[in-house]
Each structure stands twice: as C-alpha cells, then as structure tokens.
Amino acid sequence: MLATLDETTDSGGTNGPGHPLAWYQACAGGQAFYTAGGHTDDSYREPLFLQHLPGASGMPWGSRA
C-alpha cells in the first residue's frame, strides 16, 4: 500500500481509516500499479502527484528481457 485515506476525518465515508488510494503488486509475471488520482489533466502538472507515479517515486520497476 502506497497511500490511504482516513475516511473517519470526512463525512460520508464508509471505508474507515484505511481506504486504499494507491498500491503496486506482482501480477501475471509482471507488476501492476494503481492510483485513484489523475482524474484531470491538471493532475499531471502537479509536482506531488507526478512524484507519486512509478519511475518518479523510486518503486522497484524494471523490465525483463
């Protein structure tokens, strides 16, 4: 898990203190990354969001040749 949201600090949330927002995992012999961010074009101009993406954040990505 890379990022979670504490929904107990907001009204209407039903997932509690550990609502997953971003993670990576092994998948079918490779790796998969998910983020709940990036819904707008402006997201990809935000330095903090860009640092969170694979390659920029130091996650262990690589290719198998």
C-alpha positions in Angstrom: 0.0 0.0 0.0 1.5 3.3 -1.0 -1.3 5.7 0.1 -4.5 5.5 2.1 -7.2 8.0 3.1 -8.6 8.2 6.6 -12.4 8.5 5.9 -13.1 8.9 9.6 -12.0 12.5 9.1 -14.7 13.2 6.5 -18.4 12.9 6.5 -20.0 10.2 4.3 -17.0 7.8 4.1 -17.7 4.2 4.6 -14.2 2.6 4.3 -12.9 3.8 7.7 -9.3 4.8 8.3 -7.6 2.6 5.7 -9.3 3.4 2.4 -6.6 2.4 -0.3 -5.7 5.1 -2.8 -2.5 3.7 -4.4 -0.7 0.4 -4.4 1.5 -1.9 -6.5 1.7 -5.7 -6.6 3.0 -8.6 -8.6 0.6 -9.6 -11.3 0.8 -12.3 -14.1 4.6 -12.3 -14.1 4.9 -8.5 -14.1 3.9 -5.6 -11.8 0.7 -3.6 -11.6 0.4 -0.1 -10.2 -3.0 1.6 -9.3 -3.7 5.1 -8.2 -7.0 6.8 -7.5 -5.5 10.1 -8.6 -5.1 11.5 -12.1 -8.7 12.2 -13.0 -8.0 15.5 -14.6 -5.3 16.8 -17.0 -4.2 19.3 -14.3 -3.2 16.3 -12.0 -0.3 15.6 -14.4 1.0 19.1 -13.9 1.1 18.8 -10.1 4.7 18.0 -8.9 3.5 16.0 -5.8 1.2 13.8 -8.0 4.0 13.2 -10.5 6.4 12.1 -7.8 3.8 9.5 -6.7 3.8 7.8 -10.2 6.0 4.8 -11.0 9.5 5.7 -12.1 9.4 9.0 -10.2 8.8 7.6 -6.8 11.5 5.0 -6.5 9.3 1.9 -6.8 11.2 -1.2 -7.9 10.2 -1.2 -11.6 12.2 -2.8 -14.3 11.9 -4.8 -17.5 12.6 -8.4 -18.0 14.3 -9.1 -21.4 
